[in-house]
Amino acid sequence: MAKMLFVVMDDPSNLESSIRAAHAFHYAVSLSKAGHEVKVYLDGPGVKIPVSDSPYRGLRPAFEEVLKNNLLLGACGYCASPPHLNLRDRLRGLRLIGDEGHHYAFEDLIQQGYQIIIA
């Protein structure tokens, strides 16, 4: 079985990006249910997904399926920090990885055999 990390970088305020993110979430859930090891990580504008409205009504339910299936590794603490998107306080309850000075580079997951899929 494969090991995959979906890095979702899509902006939820954009219809096309929201649809792309929702599809990544659907793929992650489906692959996990098929027995693959799957994690999802929110990065860049994707960090806004848990706290933003979207023109695509399917984004929220798709994200909730990721949460329900315990696939969310976390969100980028660098991107969520005050000098960047300033969402850290609004993302309470989500694991933030990295800080104001450092992005998470997935070295540990790569060493474990994960394939990185940028969505």
C-alpha positions as CSV (number, residue, x, y, z in Angstrom):
1,M,0.0,0.0,0.0
2,A,1.1,3.6,-0.7
3,K,1.8,6.4,1.7
4,M,0.6,9.8,0.5
5,L,0.6,13.3,1.9
6,F,-1.8,15.7,0.1
7,V,-0.6,19.3,0.6
8,V,-3.6,21.5,-0.1
9,M,-2.6,25.0,-1.1
10,D,-5.9,26.2,-2.7
11,D,-7.6,29.4,-1.7
12,P,-11.1,28.8,-0.5
13,S,-12.4,32.2,-1.7
14,N,-11.8,31.1,-5.3
15,L,-14.3,28.8,-7.0
16,E,-11.8,26.9,-9.1
17,S,-9.4,26.5,-6.2
18,S,-12.2,25.4,-3.9
19,I,-13.2,22.7,-6.3
20,R,-9.6,21.5,-6.7
21,A,-9.2,21.4,-2.8
22,A,-12.5,19.4,-2.4
23,H,-11.3,16.9,-5.0
24,A,-8.0,16.5,-3.1
25,F,-10.0,15.8,0.0
26,H,-12.2,13.3,-1.7
27,Y,-9.2,11.5,-3.2
28,A,-7.5,11.4,0.3
29,V,-10.6,9.9,2.0
30,S,-11.1,7.4,-0.8
31,L,-7.5,6.3,-0.8
32,S,-7.5,6.0,3.0
33,K,-10.7,3.8,2.9
34,A,-8.9,1.6,0.3
35,G,-6.2,0.9,2.8
36,H,-3.5,3.4,1.9
37,E,-1.8,5.6,4.5
38,V,-3.0,9.1,3.8
39,K,-2.4,12.4,5.5
40,V,-3.6,15.9,4.5
41,Y,-1.7,19.1,5.2
42,L,-3.0,22.7,4.7
43,D,-0.4,25.1,3.4
44,G,-0.4,28.6,1.9
45,P,-3.9,29.9,1.2
46,G,-5.2,26.4,2.0
47,V,-4.7,27.3,5.7
48,K,-7.8,29.5,5.3
49,I,-10.1,26.5,4.5
50,P,-11.2,25.7,8.0
51,V,-12.2,29.3,8.8
52,S,-13.4,30.7,5.5
53,D,-16.5,30.6,3.4
54,S,-16.3,29.3,-0.1
55,P,-18.3,29.8,-3.3
56,Y,-18.2,26.0,-3.7
57,R,-20.7,24.4,-1.3
58,G,-18.9,21.1,-1.6
59,L,-15.7,22.3,0.0
60,R,-16.9,22.3,3.7
61,P,-18.4,18.7,3.5
62,A,-15.2,17.4,1.8
63,F,-13.0,19.0,4.5
64,E,-15.3,17.6,7.3
65,E,-14.8,14.1,5.8
66,V,-11.0,14.6,6.1
67,L,-11.5,15.5,9.8
68,K,-14.0,12.7,10.4
69,N,-11.5,10.2,9.0
70,N,-8.7,11.6,11.1
71,L,-6.6,12.4,8.0
72,L,-5.6,16.0,8.8
73,L,-1.9,16.1,9.8
74,G,-2.2,19.8,10.4
75,A,-1.8,23.3,9.0
76,C,1.2,25.5,8.3
77,G,2.0,27.5,11.4
78,Y,4.3,29.7,9.3
79,C,1.4,30.7,7.0
80,A,-1.0,31.0,9.8
81,S,1.3,33.3,11.8
82,P,0.6,37.1,12.3
83,P,3.2,38.3,9.7
84,H,1.6,36.2,7.0
85,L,-2.2,35.2,6.9
86,N,-2.7,36.0,10.7
87,L,-5.0,33.1,11.3
88,R,-3.3,31.4,14.2
89,D,-5.9,32.4,16.8
90,R,-8.8,31.4,14.5
91,L,-7.3,27.9,13.9
92,R,-7.6,26.8,17.5
93,G,-8.0,23.0,17.8
94,L,-5.9,22.4,14.6
95,R,-2.4,21.3,14.9
96,L,-0.1,24.0,13.6
97,I,3.3,22.8,12.3
98,G,6.1,25.3,12.0
99,D,6.3,28.8,13.3
100,E,6.8,32.4,12.1
101,G,10.3,31.6,10.9
102,H,10.0,28.1,9.5
103,H,8.0,26.1,7.1
104,Y,7.6,22.4,7.7
105,A,9.5,20.5,4.9
106,F,8.1,17.0,5.4
107,E,11.6,15.4,5.9
108,D,10.2,13.0,8.5
109,L,7.4,11.8,6.2
110,I,9.7,11.5,3.2
111,Q,12.0,9.3,5.3
112,Q,8.9,7.2,6.2
113,G,8.2,6.6,2.5
114,Y,5.4,9.2,1.9
115,Q,4.8,10.6,-1.5
116,I,4.1,14.3,-1.5
117,I,1.1,15.4,-3.7
118,I,0.7,19.1,-4.1
119,A,-2.9,20.1,-4.7
